Amino acid sequence: MTGEPLLSLATAAAVGFGAGYVGSLMVVRRMALVGDALSHVALPGLALGILFGFDPFLGAFVFVLGAAFLTWFIERSTHLAVDAVVGVLFVLALAVGVLLTPNPDLLEALFGDVRGVGLLATLASIALAAGVVAVTRLIYRSMVLSVISEDLAASAGVRVELVSLVYLVLVSVVVAVGVQVVGTLLVGALVIVPAAAAKTLGTNLTRYAVLSAVFGVVSSLGGTALSFAWGITAGPLVVVLGVTVFLVSWGFAAVRRRRAGDAEGARPV
């Protein structure tokens, strides 16, 4: 295997792990569509990078990060739900991005192409994914507590607004890095699907987060490997493989529940 595939696979694995870990919190908070909406905010940044000759993923990162801060500000100012705020930004960004992106580059912007990633981008992806996971671990229980009750979290010393802002920034970083793997159109699936698959298995919080990250690696790494083997874009393959993992985990959980029910019914009264 040449150096380029190894770089692509390393990038995919790092992004998959980070996206899966962060996504586990997103599913717990019932914010599954927020990651998908934020991903489309990256499109104008990609377009500007293409048009003006700088790194498109730097543009995507700046736009998504800016959207995270704007979302947090609007949510706190208007008391609208975060998914409603992101939804407004999403449709605007998608429309502007499609208008700005040159037609020859639109397909790659929408679906990504990790097969051409370089060493610097790989190292940056690994570093960012590691940082995202580390910070997410620090705020994980505070976030879960705020889901149960913001008042309870505040009484326990959690700065709910600050933690929410930090989490939105973490999601933005993962989305911006994930764009190069699956593109703006599909990166939301990289955050949501592995976490949904892990959630079906009903494990405790720690195992759930780790399992979500593992499923993210399996989806991202497997889809990228298949893209090299078959010579097609990695993004759709990553998503299809992720949904396959979800279906398998859902089937396994259903069988396990049925066996547990049969065992309960077989116990003597």
N, C-alpha and C positions, 0 to 999 in steps of 0.2 A: 504494500500500500504506500503511495507517495505521501509527501509531507502535507500536501493540500487536503486530502481526505482526513488525515489525522487531526489537522487544525479544525476542520469543519465538525468532526465528531466530538472533539473536546469542547468546542463552543456549544454544540447542541446539548451535550451532557450537562454542562454548567448551567445553561439557561433553563433546561428542563427541571433541574433540581431546585433552582431558585424560584421558578414560576410555580412549581408544585407546592413548595413549602409556603410561599406567600398566599397561594390560592386556597390553602386549607382554611386560613382565617377568613378569606372572602366568602366562602361557602357558609361558614359558621355565622357570619354577620349578615347573610342573605343579600350579598352585594355581587352576586355572580355576574350580572350584566354590566357592572361598572368597569371591570377590566376590559371587556369587549368594547365598550364605548370609548374608554380612554385610548385604546389602541388606534382608533381611527383619527384621533387628534394628532397622531404622529405623521399623518400623510402630508399636510402642508409643509412640515419641516423637511421631510424627504424631498418634496418637490422643490423647495428653495435651494436645498443642497445640490440637486441635479442642475437647476437653472444657473446657479452662480458658482459652481465648481468647487464647493467644499464638501466635506464628508457628509453624505445624506443622513447617516445615523446620528451624527452630532446634532443636526437640525431636528431630527425626530426626538432626541432626548430633551432638547431645550423646550420644544413645543409641549411634550407630554408633561414635563416637570412644571412648566408654567400653567398648564391646565389643572394640575393637582392643586396648586396654590389657589388658583381662581375658583375651583370647585369648593375648596374648604372655606374660602371667604364668602362666596355666595350662599353656601349652605348655612353658615352661621349668621349671615346678615338677613336672610329671607325666611329661614326655618323650613325651607323646602327639603324634601328627602334628597339624599346625595345622588340616588339614581336618576331623579328628575333633572337635577342640575347637569349631571354628566350627559344625559340624553340630549339636552339643548346644545351643549358644546359639541357633542358627537356629530349631529346632523350638519352643523355649520362647518366643522372641520372637514368632514367628508366631502361636502360640496366644494369648498374652496380647494381642497387637495386635488380632487379630480380635475378641476378647472386649470390648476397650475402645473400638474405633472405632464411632461411631454408624453405623447402616446406611445413611443417606443419603450419608455421606461415604466409605464403604468402597470404592466403585468407583474414586473419584478417587485415594484413597490407594494402591490396588493398581496402578493403571495410569497415574497421573499426568495432568497437564493443563498443559502449558507455555504454552498459548495465553493464559492469564490472568496471565502473569508481569509484574511491575512493573519500573520503572527500577532501584530499589535492588537487587532480586534479580538483575537482569541484570548490574549492575556487580559485585556480590559474586561471581556465578558466574564472570565473566571473570577477576577478580582471583584467586580460589581456583584456577581451572584453570591460570592462568599460574604461580602459585606451585607447584602440584603438579608441573607439567612441569619447572620449574627445579630443584626438589629431586630429582626422579627422575633427571634428567640427572647430578646430582652423585654419586648412589649407584649408577648403572646398572651400571658395570663391577664394582663391589664385590659387588653382588647376583649378577651372573652368575658371578663367581669363587667365591662361596660355594655356588652351585648345583653347580659342578664338584667342589669339595671344601672343606668348612668348615675343615679343618686347613690346607689350602693358603692359603685366604683369611686365616686368622689369622696364618700365618707371613709373609704379605705386609703385615701391619699393619692388616688390616680388623677392626673390632670387630663381629663377626658378629651378636651379640645386639642391639646398638644399631641396626645397619643394618636388621635384620629388623623391629624395632619401628617405626622411621621409615617403612619401606615399608608396614606395616599401617596406620599413620596416614594415609599418602597414599591408600591404597585407600579408607579410611573417608571421607576428604574427598570423593573422587570419587563414591563411592556416595551420600553425603548430598546432594550437589549434583545428581546424576543422577536422584534420586527425583522431582524436580519435572518432569523431562522424560518419563520412562517409568514412574514409579511403583515401588513396592517389589517388585512381582512380577517386573518385567522388567529392572530396572536392571543385573542381573548380565550380561545379554546385551550391554549397551552396553560393558561392560568386556571381555568374552570374545570376542564374534563378530568385531569388526574385527581383533583380534590374531590370531585363528585364520585369518582370510582372508589376512593379511599373511604368516603363517608358511608357508602353502602355496607361496608364491612363492620361498622359500628364499634370501632376500637376506642380506647381512651384517647385523650387529647394528644399526648406525646406520641403514641403509636400512630395516631391518625395523621399528624403532621409529617412524620417521617415516611409513612407509607405513601402519602400524597406526593412527596418529593421523589420517592423511588419510582412511582408510576409516571411522574413527569420525565424522569431520565429514560425510562423504557420507551415512552412514546417518542420523545425528541430524538434520542439516539437511534432507535430502530427505524424511524421514518427517514432520518438522514442517511443511514446505511443503505436503505432500500433505494433512496434517490440516486446514490452512486451506482448501485447495481443495475438499476433500470434506466438510468439516464434521464430522469424527469425531475421536476421541481419538488423540493423536500416538503414544503408547507402542507399541501393536501395529504401527503402520506403520513406526516406527523399527526394530523388531526384524525385521520381514519384509524391509525393504530391506537391512538388515545381512546377513541370511542370503542374500539374492540376490547381494550383493557377494561373499560367501564362495563361493557356487556358481560364479560367474563366474571368480573368481580360481583356484579349484580346477580348473575346466575349462581355463583358460589354461595353468596349470602342467602339467597332464596332456598337453596338445598340445605344449607346449615340450619336455617330457621325451621324448615319442615322436619328435619331429623330431630331437632330439639323438641318440637311439638309432639312428634310421635313418641319420643322417649318419655315426655311428661304424661301423655295419655296412657302409656303402658304401666305407669307406676301403680302399685296396689293402693286402694283407698283405705 
